[in-house]
C-alpha cells in the first residue's frame, strides 16, 4: 500500500531531507507511483504513493492546503455520506476530491473528531501549523499500519517500524515482552511493536503530538447498547446483503485490476460472487478482476477447485491456478521469512507469496482476501442463551441435539449456566506453553498479557462479547498488518470486505443466534447471498484446510530445518525460551504423541531472530 512518514523537532532544529529520504528508502516499495516530501523548519512529512482509486491518480507529494499538510494511506468508503456534508460547509473545492482531500476537509470542519466520521481503511498524519501539532489516526479494523516514537525533543512516525529504525540515532533493541508473548501464543497488546521505544497506534485510536508530548485517545468503539431490531428475520438478511454489497463495491473502486485469493470456502467465495454479480450489472467497473486459486494435484485433500470453479464459471471470471503442492511450511528456507517489523509468519507463507508474486506479475493493483469472514460471521460463537430468551425452543432443541447433548442436561450446561454467569472468565488459568520459562513469564507479566489479549469486556451478553473479541482479536489485526505488508513489498494493495467496519457494527448489534448456528453455519451470510453465490457453494458447510501440506512440511520435508532452528537458539539466549522442552514437544509431534501445533510460533521467533538480529 502507500506509505507515510514524518518528523518533528520540538527543539526547533530543521528537518533535513536526508532524514526523510532514509525513512522513505527503508520501505521504498510502498511508493511505486512516486515519493514526495514536504519540509518547513522543524517539521517534515513524506508520502510514498500507490495510486489505486480513480481519484488518487497523480497524488505523490503530501497534500498541502493552507496551514494543513497531510500524508495519508487511505480508502474512504462513506464518501457518499461525507461529500454533501463537507460541500455544505464549503470545505471541498473539487467535484471529485481524492480521499486525502476528504480527510483534510473533514479535519477543517470537525477537527480531531473527524476520525470518528471516516469509514474505510486508513492511517494518516497531518501537521496543523496553526496549532503546531501532528494529528494522526488509524482505522478501527486495523487495516493500515502506523508506528511512532516519542523522544525528548523529537517525534517520529511511519507506516513501518523499520522506517523509524533507518535513522542512525534510533537504537534497534528487542522489546522482550512482545517477543515472549509471540512465542507463547501468539498474544500481545495492540499498541506494542517488537522494538523498544516504538509503539503502534492501536486500531480505532488517534493521537496528537506537540512539544507538550503525545496524547492517545480512542475515537471509535462500539456502543454496547446499540441494537438492530427488525420484525422479520428477512429484514436482517436484507440489511446484511446491502452492507456486504457495498463493502465489495467499495473495494472494487479501482483504476487497476483487482485480484482475489479464492478458495472453495464461503468467505472468499462470497467476495468473488458478489464482485461478479456487481460487474455483471454494471454496478462496479474495475480495470479488471482475476481470481487466484490454489491448485493441489498430489495433495488432493486441500484442493478446492471443484468449488471455486463453480463461481469462476458462473461469472466468467479470469483465473490463475497457483501450483500448491510444494508450498509447505518453511519451504525454501530461509526464503519466505518474516519481515523485520514482526516475526509473524503464516504456516503456508510460501504458497501465499507464490500467489502474490503471480498477481504482481499479472499487473494487479490490489489483491483482496476474505481472512476475517470466520471471525465476523462464523467461528464458535453459539448463542444458546439468546435462543432461550427469544423463546426459540424448537431451534434450541435442534441445536443441542446437533451437539449430541439433547435434553435438560444439555439445556443446563449450554443455556442456564451462561444465563446465570454471563461474565465468565476469559481464559483465566489457561496454562502457558510448556516451553515458556517460568522466570521470563513472571518477569514480563505474561499471564496478565494472555488474559488481556482478547481486549476489553464491552458486552454483558456472552455471545456478543465473544463475537466482539473474535472480530477485533489481536491475532486477527496482526494477520491483517502482515498481509498488507506482504502485498506492499510487491507494489500491491490490500483489502478485505469482511473487515468493513459497517458490517462489524451491524453484526454486533443483532441477536447472535441469527448469525451463526451449529446446524446452519454462517447462516446470516448464506441467506444474505442467496441468488448471488451459486447454490453448490452457498450450501457447502465444510471448510477445507490443507492439513496434508502442513504435514508434508513439518512432519517430513521441513524437519531438518526445524531442528536447525532449534540448535543454538537465540530466543533461549535471551531467556525467552526453554529450547530443550520445545525440542521434546516437536519430537513428540513427529511421533504422533501430541496434536499441538502452537510450536509454530517459537519457530517463527527463531527464524526472525536469525534473519534480522544475527
N, C-alpha and C positions, 0 to 999 in steps of 0.2 A: 504494500500500500504506500501511500505518500508518507512523508516523514516531516517532523517538526523539531526544532531545536532553538535554544535561546540562552542568553547570559545577561545578568545584571550585576554590575559592580557598584554596590552601595557606597563604596568609598569615593566614587566619582572618577576612578581611573577609566580611561577609554577602553572599549572592547575592540580588540584587534581583529581584522578579517581572518588572520591565520587561525585564531581560536575557533571561529565559526566554521572555517573550512576543515579543520581537523575533525570536528564533530560530524560534519556532513560526510567526509570521506569514510568514516568508520561504518556508515550504512549507506554508501553511495548507491546501492541497488534500489533504494527507495525513490530515487529520482530519475527514472528512465526518460521522463519528459522534461528534465532540466532541473537545475538547482539555483535558487536565488537567495540573496542576503539583504538585510536592512540593518544599518548601524547608525546610531546617533549618540555620541558621547559614551555614557556608561552602560548603554543598553544595545543589544544586538539580537536579531532573530534570523532564522534560516528556514527555508521550505524546500523539500525535495518532492517533486511533482510526479504523480501518476494520474493522468487525466482520463478518467473513466466516464463520468457523466457528460451529457451533451453540454451542460452549462460550464463545465470545468475547462473546456478547451482553451488553451492559451495561458492558463494560470501557471505561473512559475514563481515570481518573487512574492514575498509576504505582502498581503493586501494592506494598503495604506489609505486611510480616509481621515483627513484632518489629524487629530492627535491620537488616533487609534491605529495600531499596527497589529495584524493578525496572521498567525500561521496555524493552519487547520487541516487535519486529516479527517475528512467528513463526508458523510452522505446523509442528508436530511430527508426524512420520509413524510413529514407532515407539512410539506411546502404549501399544499392547497389550503391548509388552515392558516398558516402563518402569513403568506403573502398579502392577502387582503387586509389583515390587521396592521401590518407594517406599512403598507401603502397609505392607509388612512392616517397614519401618524407622520406621513411624509418622510419615512426613513429609507425608502428604496427609490432609486432613480431609474434603473434599467428594467425593461419589460421582462427579461428572463435572467434574473440575477443568479450568480453561482451560489452554491451552498455556503461558501465562505462569506459572500456578501450578505446572505440571510443572517448569519451569526452576528456580523458586525451591526447590522440594522437592529437585530433583537437586543444587542447589548446597549445600543443607543436608547432604545425605548424602555427596557426593563432593567438595565444594569446587571449586576451579578445574578439576579433572579432569572435571567434569560435562559440559563442552562436547563431549568425545570420546564421550559416551554418547548424544548427541542426533542424530537423523537427521531431516532436513527442511530447510526454508528458514528461516533466522533471522539476525537481527542484534540483539543485546541488550546492555544495560549494567545492572549492579546496583551499588548502593552498599552496602558492608558496613561498617556503623557501628562495629562492634567492632574490625575490622581497620583502619578508616579508609582504605579504598581502593575504587576502582572496579575491577570485573572486567567485561570485555566480550569477546564472541566473535562470529565471523561464519561462516556455514555453508561447508563445503568447496567447494561448487559455485559460490559467489559470487552467489547469487540475491537477496541482500538487501544494500544498501549500508551502509557505516559509515565516516564520516570523523572525524578527530580532529586536534587541535592542542595541542602542548605548549609552554608558555611558562614563563618564570621565575615561579613562584608561582601559576600557573593552568593548568587542564586543561579543554579543551572537546571535546565530541563531538556528532555529529548524523547524521541519515540522509543529508543533502546538504551539500556544501561551502558552498553559498550561505547556509545557516542559520548557519554559523560566521562567514561574511563579513558577516552582517547586523549584527554588533556594531560600533559605530563605531570602536573602538580596534583592530580587526583589519584590517591592511592587505591590500588586494587587489592582488597582484602576480603576474604570469605566471611560471610555472615553465618556463623556456625548454627544458630537456631534454625535458620531456614533450611540449611543442608541436612541437619539432623531430622527435621520434620519430613523432608522429602524421602530420606532413607526409610523412615518409619511407615510411609504410607500410601499415597502422598498427602501430607497435611500442611497447614501453614496459615498465615494471616494474609488478608487481601492487599495490605499495603507493604508487604515485605518484598525486597529483592534478595538476591543471593550475594550482595556486596554490602559491606558495612558503609553506612553513611549515604546510601542511595535507597530511596523509597519509591514505591509505585503509588500513584494516585488511585485510590480504590474506586471501583465502578460506582457510578451514581454520586460521586463527590466532586467538589470544586475546591480550588484554593486561591487565595490572594497572597502575593509575595511582595513585600516592600522593605524599606530599610528597618521597619519595626519588627520584621520577622515574617514567618509563613503561618497562615491560618487555614486549616482544612475544615470543611463542613459538608455534611450530606445534603445534597439539594434534591434528591429523589428517593422515595421509598413508597412502598405500597401503603394504602390506607387499610389497615386490618379490618375496619368496619364496613368497607365498601362491598356491596353485594349486587350482583346482577340477578334479577328475578323475573322470569317470564312465566306466563300461564301455561304455555305449551312447551314440551321438550323440543319440538321442531324449531321453535324460535331460538333456542340456544344453538342448535345446529346451524341455522341460517346466519347467526351473528359470527360464529366461528368461521364459517366459509368466507364471509365478506372480509374478515380480518386477514385470513390466510391468503386470499386472492390479492389483497392489496400489498401484503408483505412480499409476495413473489414478484408482483408487478414493479414494486419499488426497486428491487434488486436486478431487474431486467432493464432498468433505465440506464442504458449504456451505449456509448459510441464505439465500443469494441465488442467482439464476440464474447459471449458468456459461456463458460463451461460448467459442468456439474459432475461431481463424483457420484455415480449412480450405482447403487447396489440393488438387490432384489427386495429390500425392505420397504415398509410403508413410508418412512421418513423422507428419504431421498426420492423414492418413487412418487410421493405426493408433490414434491417440488417439480420434478420432470413433467408430470402430468398436467399440473397447473400451468407451467410455462408453455407447454404445447397447446393447451386449451386457450390461453390468452393470445398466443401468436396466431392460432387458427382463426380467431375472431378479430384480429387486427387491434387488440387492446394492449399489446406490447410489441415493440418493434426493435429488439436489439439488433446489432450488426450481424449477429449470427448466434446459434446455440448448438452446443455439442455435448454429448454425454460421454463419460469415461467409465468403462465397465471393466472390472477385474475378470480376467479370463483364466480359469483354472482348467487344465486338461488332465494332469496327473491327479491332483487333489480335488476330485470332483465334489467332495463334501462341502467345499467352500464356493462352488460355482453357482452364481445366481442369474446367469444369462437367460435361463428359461423363464424367469420372471421379468427381468428388466427388458428383455426383447419385446415383451408384450406392449410395454409403454412406448418403446422406440418405434415399433411398427405402427402402433395406433396413431401416433402423432408425426410419423415420418421424420424423426429427429436424426440429425447426423450423430455418428457414434465412432468412438475409437476403443477397441479392445486392448487392454493393457495386460501383457503376459504376466501371470501372477505366481506361478508355481515356485519360482526361485526368489520370491520376495520375503523370505523368512527372517525372523528377528536376528539382528546382528550380521546379516548377510553383507559381505564385502568389508567387514571391519578392517580399518577404522573409518571407512566411508559412512555416510548417513548418520553422523554423530550429532550430539546435542549442540545447540547454539551456545555461545559464550554467556549469553544472558541468563540461561536457565537450563538445568540438567534434564528437564522434561523430555522424554523421548517415547514415541508410541511404539509398541512391540512390532507393528507392521510398517515401521518408518521407511524401510527400503522400497516397499510397494507403493506407499503414498508418494515418496519422492519420484519414483518412476512415473507415476500418473501425472504429477505436476510438471515434470520435465516434458512429457508429451504435450501437455496443454500449452506450455510456453512455446514449444517448437511449432505448434499449430496456430499460434497467434491469438490465443485467448487473452482477454483483458482481465476478467475475474473468473475464479473457479469457486462455485458455490458448494456447500455441503449441507447435510441435514443432521449434523452432530448432536444438536440439542433436542431432537424430536422425542427421544425416550424420556428425558427429564421433564419436558413440558407436558406431554400427554400420555406417558406410559410409566414405565418402571414399576415399583412395588407399592404404589400409593393406592391402597384399597380402603374405601370409606364405608365400613360396616356401620359405624355409629350414625352416619348420615342417612343410610337406608332405614335404620331403625327409627330415627327421629321423623323421617318423612313418611313412615307407615308403609314402606315398600316391602311388605312381608314376603310375598312370593319371590321377589327378586333377591331378598336377603337369604331366603332358604336355598334358592338355586346357587347363589354364590358360595354359601357354606358347604353345600353338597359337592360343589366342584372342588373344594379344598379337601374333600374327604373327611370332613368333620360335621356331619349333619346333627341336628337335634339340639337339645338345650346345652350340652357340654360345649359345642362349638359356639352357640349363642353367647354363653357366659364368657368364653375366652376371647371372642372376636368382637363382641358388641358391648356387653355390660362393663367389662373391665376398662376399656378405653373411655367409656362414658363417665365412669366414676373417677378415673385417673387421667384426665386429659393432658396433664403436664408431665407425662412420663419422661424419665431420664433419657437423654440423647447420648447413648454410648458411654455413660459413666461406668467406670470399672472395666472398660474394654481393655484387654491385655495388649501391651505393646509387642511388636515383633520381637522374636527371641534374639535377634542379632543386635538389638539396641543395648548398649552398655548402660546399666542402671545409673552409674555416676553421671553420665552425659545427660540422661533423661532428667535426673534430679537437678543438675546444674542449670539446664536451659528450660526447665519447666515444661517438658514435653507433654506430660499428661494433660495439663491445662490447655495447651495448644490443640491437642486432639479433641478435647471436649468442645472447644470454641470454634473449631474449623467449620461446622455446619452453619455458623452465623447466628444472629440474634434470634431470640424467641419473639415472634411477632404476632402469631395467631394462637388463640386458645383452642381452636378446633385442631385436633391432632393431624387430621388428613391434610388440611390446608397448610399447617406448619411443615409437614414433611414435603409437600409439593414445593413450597417456598424454598426449603433447603435444597431440594433437588435442582430447581431451576437456577438458583444463584449459588450453587456449590462452588467451593474453592477449586476442586479439580476441574470442573467444567470451565471456569474462567481461564485457568492455565492452559487447557486444551485449546480454547479459542485464541489466546495470545500466541501459542506455539504454532497453530495452524496459520494465523495471519503472517507470522514471521517467515514460515517455510515458503509461503507464496511470495512474500515481499522480495526474498533473495532471488527470485526468478522473474521479478518485474510483473507479478500478478496481483490482482486484488482478491479480497476475501469477503464473503458474506454468507449468512445462514438465515433463511426466512424463519426458521423455528426460534431464532434468537431475537425476534421482533418484540420490543417491549410492550407493544399494544396487545399482542397475543398473550404474553405473560400476565399482564394486568387483568385481562379477561378471564383466563384460566383460574387465576387466584381469587376470582370473585363469584365463581359458580359452585354449586354442590359437586364435590369431587366424585361422587358415585356416578355422575353423568359423564365424567371424563374418561374413566378407565375402570374396567372390571375384570375379574378373573375369567368370566365366561365371554366377555366382549372386550378384548384388549384394544386400547386406544379408540374406544367407541365413538367419542365425540368427533375425532378427526376422520374416522372412517365414514361416519354418517354425513359429515360436512362435505366430503369429497365424492359422494355418490354422483355418478354421471360424469365425473372428471377423471378419476383414476379408473382404469379398466377393472372390471369386476374380478378377474382372476387375481389381480394384485390387491385390490381393495379388501377382499375377503380372506387373504392369506394371513394366518395368525402367527406363523413361525418367524424366527429371526435367525438367519444363518451367520454363524461366527466361524471363521476359518481355523478351527482348532487344529486341523491337520498341518497347517502352515506353522502354527506355534510349536507343535510337537516336532516337526521337521527341523526347526531351528534349535530349540532349547533342549530337546532330548536326543538330538543327533548331530546336525552339522555345526551348530554353534558351541558345542560342548568344549572343544579346546579353547575357544575364545573366552568363554565364561571362566574357565579355570585360569586362564592367563590374567583376566581382570582381578581374580581373587588372590593372585600372588603379589606380594609386596604392596598390600592395599594402602592407598593414600588416605582413604577415609579412616582406616584403622590408626594410621599415624596421627591423625587429627583427634583421635579419641572418640570418634563418632560411630564406630562400627566394630562389633565383635566378629571379625572375619572368620575365625575358626568355627563359630556357631553357624555362620552363613554357609560355609562350605558343607557342613553336615546337613543342613537343610536342603541344599541343592543336590547333594548326592542321594539323599532320601527321595527327592523328587524324581531323579533319574531311575531309581529302583521301584517307583510306583508306590512308595510308602506314605507319601503326603500329596494331596492335590493342590497345596497352596502355590500361588503364582506371584505373590507380592514380593518375592525376592528380586523381581524385575527392577524395583526402584533402587535398591542399593547398587545393582549392576549399572544402572544409568548414571548414578552418582560417581562411580569409579570411572566410567567412560568419560564423563565431563571433567573430572579432576585430571585425568591423564592427558586429555586433549587440550585443556586450556590452562593448566596450572603446573605442569611438569617443567 
